[in-house]
Structures are given as C-alpha cells and as structure tokens.
Amino acid sequence: MSSIMDSVNQRTQLVGQNRLELLLFRLNGKQRFGINVFKVREVLQCPPLTQIPRLNALVRGIAHIRGQTISIIDLSLATGGRKIENLENGFIIIAEYNRSVQGFLVGSVERIINTNWDAILPPPKGTGKASYLTAVTEVEDELIEILDVEKILNEISPLKTDISDALAATLNVKSSAGKIIFIADDSSVARNQVKKALTTLGLEIETAKNGQEALTRLKELASETGDVTDKVGILVSDIEMPVMDGYTLTAEIKNNPELAKLRVVLHTSLSGVFNQAMVKKVGADDFIAKFHPDELATAVEKWLGSDSKEK
C-alpha cells in the first residue's frame, strides 16, 4: 500500500489548476470517502496499537511509526458510526492537519483519483450542523463523501481561538474600521475559529463557504465603487474548498482590476515548501498554517495597515 503514495511529488502541478487528487477509502460499510492526497504522508496496514489511560474515546490507541508517536483516531467512531473491529485488516492513513500529525483508522484503502475542484460540491442541503461532511463528489455514479476532518479534530482536542491578552493590547486596526474582513472556508469549524479570533478586535466579518461564493460576493461589493478595497480590508481564505479552491480564487482576484488590490492571506491546514511556491505563483500576499489565533491576528493587522498601492 505504501506504493500508492510514491508519485505524490509528481502531482504538484495539479494544484493551482483547480485540480486535486483524492485517496479513496471505506470505513465499515460500502460508502466510500475521500481525503486530499496532499494531506497524506503515508498509508500502511494497521500496526499494533498501545493503549494509554484516559485517551479520548475516539482514539483507539497510539502507534510508534518511523520514530514518532502518533494518535490513531477511528474515523468511523468519530463520525457517529460503529468502531472498526478488525484492526489487523484495517489501514492507517497518516495525515498532517493544523500543524500536527494524526493517524486515521479506516476499514480499507482503495485508490487515488484525479478530479477537478469544480466537481467537488458542498454537502446536500438538509444534512444539518451535526453532519461531518464538508463536500461530496461523484465517481463512477457513486457519491464520494469528503469529511470535515477539522471538525473531528476540534471535537477531540479543541483549539484555542482567543487572541492572547498581550498581543491584543498591541494590535491597532482602527484605520480599517467599517471595512469587512472576508473569510472563505468550507469547514464551519474553521470559519468559526477565524471569526471568533478576529471579532475580538472589533472587526466586521463576512464569510463564504467556497471560492466561487467568495468571488461572486467580492465582485458584488466591487461593483458598488469600482474597487473592492473600498469595502473589504482583507481576504482570509482556505486553500481546499469545493467548486473553486483558494489558489484559483486568488488568481481570479489578482487578475480582476476591481479586485486586484485586495490583500489575500491563504490560511490552510496544508503545509510544505510547495505551498509557499504556489503563494507566489498565484499572487497571494501571505500564507499561514492553521490554526494559531495570534499569528492570524498579527498577519491581518500587518496587511490591513499596509499601503494597498504598493503593488
């Protein structure tokens, strides 16, 4: 199974073209799920797990993998299903989210598919706030579900969202009073984390669930004056989003005269040197790994206070 990841580094050209690759897997039933290949470090047969007292109920144990101790989360349990019983036949997807490495226990791993972000759609209406879906897509006439991993991780170990008192005392965003801070992220948990961190600064927040929704709204705001920066102070955008990803959204903004002066901060759980290169390629102003409220607030203040005419 490790060979399934061997060519990941050769696929980086997909990113920035509104394309991605999904690793497909199953939990207990027939339903197939997908995870972005760029989140995945490794896939392996489930190793022996060590039990530790007082672990979260969703964590089946810890594993020692390549010199690192990793918590193994049962994705079936985490999404309200029954636990994966046969560990010996299960697989572990080692992934990196929000500056940490986790192992996700799944029933089986299938293959990698190549698709477009515009084929990745928001979950059907009516799934409700309790749903763990962040997006869906169709492969071979079958619905593939993409889980909101950030929501799962936040339920296991909630992230701090408050800006530290020391930093809050030094920040000055008064010059941007009345301007919108625009947030684009498909994860409801991530949107709320960013919103809570920045609302404490007294900033007005508007959100969108994907890149296309954000672009449409920004164009509406720009049409009122001819320059979106008259209304919007900064855009904080995720990279992985259905319909239109953050790289494509940024490129669309920078190529539109009415939007081009808008500062764009890409805020993502994706990591690595490659993303830094993509930031420059599409013209984003900054790149921040999720999620640290002080770093986010510092970046927002920096770009709000910068001269938009420098470009």
Phi, psi and omega in degrees: 000334181298334181294341181295339182258358189301328186258018182302317184294341180275356186257003186297340180293343179293323183289140183095349176249021182059034179237158177205171173235138181247134169271121183268141179210166176237157177259263178256331185253204181277340183300134177259146180236165180225149174224140180299128181305327184289350174273345191264128175270321188195153172234131182211159174300143184300120178279172174301136182255141178262130179271137179232135180302145173067024172291151173304144184300337181276349180264117185280345180156189177239153179231147177258108186233118178051046176079007182236139176269122188234133174286137182251113184261128177282106184294332177292312176300319185295338180253018174090008179266186177276155184292155177282113189281314187271088183294325184298329180263000180276172179233155176247125172262112178274119185226159179243119177228136170050049173072013178221161182253133179231158172246128179253119178281125179228162182287318180203156177239135187255280187203175177256135176242150178256129182211179178254149176297331180288350173268354176266117188247155175300156179300151178302145177297144180100357178289336174082167182292339182281351182291143177261011178275137172250341179192167175220160173209169182243130177228122179052046178063020178238137180282124176259128181261134178250121188277149174276085184296327180297325177293317179299312181295324180292330177287329179281315181217088184303136178277147174291130181247351183277138173288141181297148180300322181298317180288318181304326182289340183257345184284144179222105180241020183298330182294343181254017179303133179092348178266149182276138166262116187263130181241129176238118180198136181279343179272123179297325178296313180297318178300316181292325178297312180294316181300316181295319181296319186272335178296329179297341178274000181082020182268147177277131186244138170229143186235158173220153185268350178199173184295321181294318178298319178295315182297317179299315181292319179296322177294323177298315180294321180294327183295340182287330182229346184094352180213115185297335182290350172291337184247327187243131181276322184195152173249126173251113188234138168292165174265310182278108178214144178294159178073302178216125181279172185293328177295314180294320177302314180298315180298320178297319180295312185289342179263003180251118184304328181280347183244345195301332182279353181292130176284133182238122175250118177274125188234106194214154174276351172291144181225175176115161182297326182303320182294326176298321178293321180292326177303314179291321184297317184269352175091016176294154182272336183201164179220125180230132176283138177290154340231120176225109188302323181293318179295319178297312181297321179296318179294318179298315179298319181302311185279334174293326182273353182282159179278113183294348181270002181294332186296000000 
